[in-house]
Amino acid sequence: MPETAGRERIIQARANAGFTLIEIMAVVLIIGLLSTIVGVSIFAQVDKGRITATSVQIANLESVLELYRMDNAR
């Protein structure tokens, strides 16, 4: 009889092991929030990079135009 009670406890413990639906939902929510924050940061950096690249291109264009004016004496 004691062996049967021990086996039943082990079986019951295995049946109760795991995560509840609320715990899983909380983890999914946290992961979603973190990915949203990271996504917003990445998009902001991409926009900043585009702005910087455009500024450099404008500066290069101004330099080329100035050289053209100097070569053609206008």
N, C-alpha and C positions, 0 to 999 in steps of 0.2 A: 504493500500500500504506500509506503513512503516513496518508493521509486516512481510510482504513478503520479503522486502529487508533485514531485520534482519535475517530471516530464511535462505535466500540465502547466506548471509555472513557466518553463522554458518556451513552450508553444504559445502561451498567452503573451509573454514578453515579446516574442517575435511578431506576433499579430499586432501588438500595440506600437511596434517600432515604426519610425517614419515621420514624415512631416504632415502637419495639418494643412488644409486648403488655405487658411488665413496666413500661415507662415510662408507658403509658396507665393501667395499674392503679394505679400509685403516685400519679398525679395524681388519679384518681377517689377513692382512699383519703384523700388529703389534703383534697380538697374535702368529702368526707363528714364527716371529723373537724371541720373548721372550721364546717360548717353545724350539726353537733350542738352544738358549744360556743355558737354564736350562738343557736340555738333554746332551749337551757336558760337562757341569760341573758334572753332575751325573756320566757319564761314566768315567770321569777322577778320581773321588773319588773311584769308584768301582775298577779301575785298581790299584790305590794306595793301597787300602785295600788288594788286592790280593798279591801285592809285599811285603807288610808288613807281611802278614800271611806266605808267603813262606820263608821270612827271619827268622821268629820265628821257623818254622819247621826245617830249616837248622841248626839253633843254637841248637835246641833240639837233632837233630840227632848227631851233633858233641859231645854233652855231653854224650849221650848214648854210642857212640863209645869209648869215653875216659874211661867210666866206664867199658866197656867190656875189653878193653886193660889192665886196672888195675886188674880186676878179673882174667884174664887169663895170666897175667905176660908175655906179649909178647913184 
